[in-house]
Amino acid sequence: MATADFGKAVRRWRDRVPPEAAGLPSGGQRRATGLRREELAMLAGISVDYVTRLEQGRATHPSAQVVEALARALRLSEEERAHLFRLAGLAPPGPETVPAYITPSVQRLLDRLTGTPVAVFDASWTLLMANAPYAALMGDPSGRRGHERNGAWRHFLGPGPGVLRTPQGQRDHEAALVADLRVAAESYPADRRLQRLIAELREGSERFAELWDAGAVGRHEASRKTIDHPQVGPVTLDCDILTVAGSDLRIMVYTAEPGTEDAERLALLTVLGTQDLVGPAG
């Protein structure tokens, strides 16, 4: 159960994070040097009202996913993260579950890519964090909950990411997703959330079940993708997936060739998206 101590800890850590350290603008009238509640909510992918209730001790039983998201948004160390889990009445995630911790060094690297669409996924392709340019390019993920944040679920059972692929590219992408989930399931057999995800995919998607039962093998390669963006039209970008040694994290980075129309469109939607995502002063 979330206690007053949990709320006090969140508020104390929120006050110590300057907005520029989280990749947010620091201008305007601010009553404090740290993050505003709406900024923390945006970074963690939860509602402002829920952050308020947590800080005031009025919300009970925050999920492990919520605590993990808050720990990332607050830039907590491993020891502080474990303490926040205990304050929420939860056991800190152990080595038997899919890692979701983004180290401070990796977070600093991500913070420096302010003009580049970047997202971080865990080994099961669940979205852990996305910066403002990524949200502007691929859609704001802050309202997604549970499996809605998982790339495999969104591809096979959800609306999809809006990426235009060739038939062969589609087949390769699906095989890679299934292969990655199989490796994750073998690496983290005690992760119940991953088990539920795979069971839901096998039951709800004939295509996923077919690939899973056939033992599909594949891997994600650097590729060029065309995103059908509703505001600026189709944008063709290079997509690279970087892995973090020892954590199974995947960093997805989109870039455009300099001097091209795609680069201009990416710059435009990044500005538009940043304006939409920045909260009001207060």
C-alpha positions in Angstrom: 0.0 0.0 0.0 1.3 3.5 -0.9 2.0 5.4 2.3 2.7 9.0 3.2 6.4 8.0 3.1 6.1 6.9 -0.5 4.5 10.3 -1.4 7.1 12.2 0.5 9.9 10.4 -1.2 8.5 11.0 -4.7 8.1 14.7 -3.9 11.6 15.0 -2.4 13.2 13.3 -5.5 11.0 15.3 -7.9 12.3 18.6 -6.3 15.9 17.6 -6.9 15.6 16.9 -10.7 16.1 20.0 -12.7 14.0 20.0 -15.9 17.1 20.3 -18.2 18.4 17.1 -16.7 15.3 15.4 -18.0 15.6 16.9 -21.4 12.8 19.5 -20.7 12.9 23.3 -21.2 13.9 25.2 -18.1 12.6 28.6 -19.0 9.4 30.4 -17.8 8.2 31.2 -14.3 8.9 28.3 -11.9 8.2 28.1 -8.3 10.8 25.4 -7.7 14.0 24.2 -9.4 12.8 20.6 -9.8 10.2 19.0 -12.0 6.6 20.0 -11.9 4.0 17.4 -11.3 2.8 17.5 -14.9 6.4 17.0 -16.1 6.9 14.0 -13.9 3.6 12.6 -15.0 4.6 13.0 -18.7 8.0 11.5 -18.2 6.5 8.5 -16.2 3.6 8.1 -18.6 0.9 8.5 -15.9 -1.7 11.1 -15.2 -1.1 14.3 -13.2 -4.0 13.4 -11.0 -2.4 10.1 -10.1 1.0 11.7 -9.3 -0.9 14.2 -7.1 -2.7 11.4 -5.2 0.5 9.4 -4.8 2.3 12.4 -3.4 -0.5 13.1 -1.0 -0.8 9.4 0.1 -4.3 9.1 -1.3 -3.5 6.4 -3.9 -3.1 2.8 -2.9 -1.3 -0.2 -4.4 0.8 1.4 -7.2 1.8 -1.3 -9.6 5.3 -2.4 -10.2 5.1 -0.8 -13.6 4.2 2.6 -12.1 6.9 2.5 -9.5 9.4 1.5 -12.2 8.3 4.4 -14.4 8.6 6.9 -11.5 12.0 5.6 -10.7 13.2 6.2 -14.3 11.6 9.6 -14.5 13.2 10.6 -11.2 16.6 9.4 -12.2 16.9 7.2 -9.1 20.0 5.1 -8.4 19.6 1.3 -8.0 19.5 1.7 -4.2 16.9 4.5 -4.3 14.8 2.5 -6.8 14.8 -0.5 -4.5 13.8 1.8 -1.6 10.9 3.2 -3.6 9.6 -0.3 -4.4 9.7 -1.2 -0.7 7.9 2.0 0.3 5.1 0.9 -2.2 4.9 -2.5 -0.4 6.6 -4.3 -3.3 9.6 -6.4 -3.6 12.3 -4.8 -5.9 12.5 -6.7 -9.3 15.1 -9.5 -9.2 17.3 -11.1 -11.8 14.5 -13.5 -12.8 12.4 -10.8 -14.3 12.9 -8.8 -17.5 15.2 -5.9 -16.6 13.6 -2.5 -16.8 16.2 -0.3 -15.1 17.9 2.4 -17.2 21.3 3.2 -15.6 22.2 6.9 -15.0 24.9 6.7 -17.6 22.5 5.5 -20.3 20.0 8.1 -19.2 22.6 10.8 -19.7 23.3 9.5 -23.1 19.6 9.6 -24.0 19.2 13.1 -22.5 21.8 14.5 -25.0 19.8 13.2 -28.0 17.2 16.0 -27.6 16.6 16.5 -31.3 16.6 12.8 -32.3 13.6 10.4 -31.9 14.8 7.8 -29.3 12.9 5.1 -27.4 14.1 2.4 -25.0 12.5 -1.0 -24.9 13.1 -4.0 -22.6 13.9 -7.5 -23.8 10.1 -8.2 -24.4 9.7 -5.1 -26.5 7.8 -3.2 -23.8 8.4 0.5 -24.1 10.2 1.9 -21.1 10.8 5.5 -22.2 10.4 7.7 -25.2 11.6 11.3 -25.7 9.6 14.1 -27.1 10.8 13.7 -30.7 9.9 10.0 -30.7 6.4 10.8 -29.3 6.0 13.4 -32.0 7.0 10.9 -34.7 5.3 7.7 -33.5 2.5 9.1 -31.4 2.4 10.0 -27.7 2.7 6.8 -25.7 1.9 8.4 -22.3 -1.7 7.2 -22.3 -0.9 3.5 -23.0 -1.2 1.0 -20.2 -0.2 -2.6 -19.7 0.3 -4.6 -23.0 -0.6 -1.4 -25.0 3.0 -0.4 -24.4 4.4 -3.5 -25.9 5.6 -3.4 -29.5 4.8 -7.0 -30.3 1.3 -6.7 -28.8 0.6 -3.5 -30.8 1.8 -5.1 -34.0 -0.1 -8.4 -33.8 -3.2 -7.3 -31.8 -3.2 -3.5 -31.6 -3.3 -0.6 -34.1 0.3 -1.0 -35.2 3.0 1.7 -35.4 2.0 3.3 -38.7 5.3 2.1 -40.4 5.0 1.4 -44.1 6.8 -1.9 -44.9 7.2 -4.1 -47.9 5.6 -7.6 -47.6 9.1 -9.1 -47.1 10.0 -6.4 -44.6 6.7 -7.2 -42.7 7.6 -10.9 -42.6 11.1 -10.2 -41.4 9.9 -7.8 -38.7 7.3 -10.3 -37.4 9.8 -13.2 -37.3 12.2 -11.0 -35.4 9.6 -9.9 -32.8 8.6 -13.6 -32.2 12.2 -14.7 -32.0 13.0 -11.9 -29.5 10.1 -12.9 -27.3 11.2 -16.5 -27.4 14.7 -15.6 -26.2 13.2 -13.4 -23.5 11.0 -16.2 -22.3 13.9 -18.6 -22.1 16.1 -16.0 -20.3 13.4 -15.0 -17.8 11.2 -18.0 -17.3 9.8 -16.7 -14.0 8.5 -13.4 -15.4 4.7 -13.7 -15.2 4.0 -10.5 -17.1 6.0 -11.9 -20.1 4.2 -15.2 -19.8 0.8 -13.5 -19.9 1.8 -11.4 -22.9 2.9 -14.5 -24.9 -0.3 -16.4 -23.9 -2.5 -13.4 -25.0 -0.6 -13.1 -28.3 -0.9 -16.9 -29.0 -4.6 -16.8 -28.3 -5.4 -13.6 -30.1 -3.2 -13.7 -33.2 -3.2 -16.6 -35.6 -0.1 -15.1 -37.2 1.8 -14.9 -34.0 0.7 -18.5 -33.0 1.9 -19.7 -36.4 5.3 -18.1 -36.1 5.7 -19.2 -32.4 4.8 -22.8 -33.1 7.1 -22.9 -36.1 10.0 -21.7 -34.0 10.5 -18.6 -36.1 14.0 -17.3 -36.2 15.0 -13.7 -37.0 16.7 -10.6 -35.7 16.3 -6.9 -36.1 18.6 -5.2 -38.6 19.4 -1.6 -39.2 16.8 -0.5 -41.7 15.1 2.4 -43.5 11.5 2.9 -42.5 8.8 5.2 -43.8 6.4 6.6 -41.2 3.1 7.8 -42.5 2.7 10.9 -40.2 -0.7 12.5 -40.0 0.7 16.1 -39.8 3.7 16.2 -42.2 3.1 13.2 -44.4 5.4 10.3 -45.1 8.9 10.5 -43.5 11.6 8.1 -44.5 14.2 7.6 -41.8 17.1 5.2 -40.9 16.2 3.1 -37.8 19.0 1.7 -35.7 18.6 -0.6 -32.7 21.4 -0.5 -30.1 21.6 -3.0 -27.3 22.9 -2.2 -23.8 25.3 -4.9 -22.6 24.2 -6.6 -19.4 20.7 -5.3 -19.4 19.0 -6.6 -22.6 17.7 -3.0 -23.2 17.1 -2.0 -26.8 17.6 1.7 -27.8 15.7 2.6 -31.0 17.1 5.6 -32.8 15.6 7.3 -35.9 17.7 9.7 -38.0 17.3 11.4 -41.3 20.0 12.0 -44.0 21.0 15.7 -43.6 19.8 18.1 -46.3 16.9 16.0 -47.4 13.1 16.7 -47.4 12.8 13.9 -44.8 15.2 15.8 -42.5 13.1 19.0 -42.8 9.9 17.1 -42.1 11.5 15.4 -39.0 12.7 18.8 -37.7 9.2 20.3 -38.2 7.3 17.5 -36.5 9.9 17.5 -33.7 9.1 21.2 -33.0 5.4 20.6 -33.3 5.5 17.7 -31.0 7.7 19.4 -28.4 5.2 22.3 -28.2 2.3 19.8 -27.7 4.2 17.8 -25.0 5.5 20.7 -22.8 3.0 21.4 -20.0 1.8 24.8 -18.8 3.9 27.0 -16.5 3.3 26.6 -12.8 
